[in-house]
Amino acid sequence: MTLDTGYCCGVPGTIRDGTFNATDLCYGDVATYTCNPGFLLKGNASVVCGDGYWGKAPFCEPNSLCDRTVLAVPSGGSKICFENPHGTAPVEYCQMHCNAPKVYNRNDDMYECSVETNWLWLIRIYHGGGQQVLSNVDVGECSAPLDPFAAITIGGLVITSNRLHDMTAIETEMKDLLIATGLCSNPCEIGQISVDVSPTARVGPRSTVVQYQVSIQLLAYADPNLVTPTNTIQMEWVRLAGELRYLYDYALHLSSSTLQ
């Protein structure tokens, strides 16, 4: 019950990264403050209205809920973790490292944890057009460096469209699609992608049909540990050639569906 003293304090002051709940706004009423997840309350959680003024409000400071122990360490390597050195929201990072001469077998080695990731350790993946997505990715492994073994260039891929497109955007989308499928990863790597307007891009002065010729370079890698007396270089080449052929067929499919 509000005491009838004639003094009211108005709305309590708000705090950054927190909220309050007040019983009322006049003499003797109480406002209780709480902080958002990932922030810790500093000061008195409750303030009282008296003589027309609220008591001093508390404040919220970052308090990470990230658990670094749940993030695995690559065998034969280590993880180096640190906090965001600037900004108000707590963000923690852990980067995977391998002991030389071994190398980490994933391109994405930086994990982050914050309120944005719902306090999970996720990888931020960047796509074309400035788009970003946070993804749950298993920690990779430390392995012997792979040596270039085979390189082929997929040619003869044609994209037909009824309008002109930014050829750089086509290159980016083709690479993003190949990466997203996971078909070209260790021991395969996407090399250079080039896009050119076909010499027969337009048929007739009023034609709106445009054709783009796409060339995709794929690099295969051989693990020296896989080459044994019974698994020769030639056998490794046959295996990788089969993988590259599968990617060639898939790239043909992509070229027929991209930017239609």
N, C-alpha and C positions, 0 to 999 in steps of 0.2 A: 504494500500500500504506500502510495506517495504521501510524504509528509506535507502538510499545508503551511509552508513558510513563505510563499510568494516568490521563491527563487526557482527558476528553471535554467537549465544549462544548454538547451538546444541539442543538436545532433553531435554525438561524440566524434572526436577526430579520427579519421581513417588512418590505417597504417599500411605501408607497402608490403605486399606479399602476405597479407593477413586480412581477417574480418573481425567484426565485433557483434555482440548481441546485448542490447540494453533492456532492462526491465521497464524503464520509462525515461523521461528526459528532465525530471525535476529533482529537487532537493532530496537527498538520501537514496536516489536510484543508483543502480550499479550497471556499469558496462563491462562486459567480459570479452577479452580479446583472445583469438587463436590465430595460429600461423598456418599457411598452406603447407602441404607435404613437401619435405625437403628444406624446411626453414624452422629455426628454433627461436622461441619467444625469449626476449631479454627484457627484464623489468617485471613489474607487477601485472599479472594477468587481468586483474579487476581494478577499476577506478570508480570513484564515487563522485556524484554530483553534489557540490556544496557551495553555497553563496554565489550561485550563478556560473560556476566554473567546474569543469571536469578535472580530476586529478591528472597527473602526467601519464600520458599513454606509453605503453611499451613499444618495442620494435622487433622486427623479425630479421634474423641474420641467416645466411645459408648454412644448411646442415645436411650434407649429402647422405642419402640412404643407399648409396652404392656399396655392394659387397665385392671387394676385389678377389676374395678367396674363391668365388664361384667361377671365375674366369680361368680356364685352363692355361697351362704354360706349355708351349711346344717342346717336344722331346728334343734334347740337345740344344736348347735355346733358353730364352728368358723373356719376361714381360717387364716393361718399364712403365710405371703408372705415375701420373701427375694430375694436379687440379688445374682448372681454368685460372690463369693468373689475373684475369680481368673480368668485368661483368658482375652483375648482381646475382644471377641464378647460378647455383652450383653445377658445374660440369666437370666430370672426371674423364680422363683418357688413359688407355693402356695400349701401348704399342708392342708388337711382337718382334723379337730379335732372335737371330740364330748365331751360333758360334762358328766362326770361320773354320774351314772353307765352306761349310754348309750354308744353304740359302733357304729362306722361307718360300714355301711353294704356293703362296697366294699373293696376288697383287694388293689386296686389301688387308693391311696389317694394323690399322688403327681402330680400336674399339672406343666407344664413348658411352657414358651413362649419365642421365640427368632426368629431370621431370619430363622432358620431351620424349625420352625413351621409356617412360614409365618405370624408371630405375632398373632397367635391364641393360645388359652390355650388348650394344648393337653396332653394326658397321654402317657408316653413311656412304651411300653409293650415288655417284653423280652421273646423270644422263644428259643427253643433248638438250639444248634449249634452256639450260640452267636448272633443270628439274633435279630434285634430290629425293632419295627414299632411304629410310632407316630399315635395315634388314638384319635378321637373326642369322649369323653365319658361324659355323663351327670353326674353332681354332685350327689352323693348318699345321703342317709339319715342317721340320728342318730336314733337308735332304741334300744329297750331293748335287752340285750345279749341273744342269743339263747342257749338253753341247748341241749346237745347231746340226741337224741331221738331214733334213729335206726341206725344200721350199718349192712350192708350185704356185702358179698364178692361174686363177680361174678366169677365163675369158668367155666371150660370147654370151654374157648375161645381158638381157635386154629388158628394160622397163618401159612400158608404153603408157602414156598419159594423155589426157585431153587438154593439158595446160602446161605452161612452163613451171619448173620448180628450181629452187636453189640447189645447185649440184652439191654444195658442201653439206646441205641438210640431208641429201640422199646418202652421202658417204657416212655421216654420223648415224643415221637411222639404221643403215645396213650393219654397221659395227655394233650398235646397241642391241639389235635383234640377235646377232650371232652370240654376243656375250650373254644375253638374257637366257638363251636356250641352254647354255653351258656346253654346247657341242664342241666349241673350240677353246679348250682350256688345257692345262697340263696333261699330256705333253704336246699340245698344239697351241699356237699363238697366232692371232690375227696380225698380218703385216699391213702393207699399204693398200688402201682402197681408193680407186680412181674412178671418176665418172665423167664421161664425155657425151656430147650430143651426137647422135648418129648422123652420118652424112645424109641419110634419108629421113631426117627428123620431121620434115613436113612434106607431105605429098600434095602438090598443087598449091596455088597462091592463097586459097581460102581454107585450106585444111587446118584443123586444130589438133591433129594428132602429132605428138612429140615422142620420140624414142631416145632413150638414154642407154648407152653402152657402159656396163659396169665391169670392172676388173678387180678381183679380190686376191691378194697374196696371203697364202697360209704357210706358216712355218711349223715344222714338226721337230721335236727334240727327242733324242735318244738318251736313256738313262744308262750310263756305263755299267751300272750294277746288273743290268738285265742282259748284257752281252756275255755269254758263257760259251764254252766249247760246243754245247749243244744248241745254243741260241746265237747264231752268228750275226754279223752286221747285215748280211743279206736277208736273214729271217726278220730282223728288226725292221729293215726297210719295207718288207712285204706287209708287216703288221701296220706300220705307220701309213703306208700307201693306201691300205684299206680304210683307215680312219679318214684320210684326206679325201678319198673318193666319196665317202658318206657325206662329208661336209660339202663337197662339190654338188652333190644331188640336192642337198638342203638349200644351198645358196641359190640354185636354180629355182627352187620353190619360192624363196624369199623375193627373188627378182621379179617373179610373176605376180606377186601380191603387194609389194611395197608401193606406197603412194598411189594406189589406184583410186 
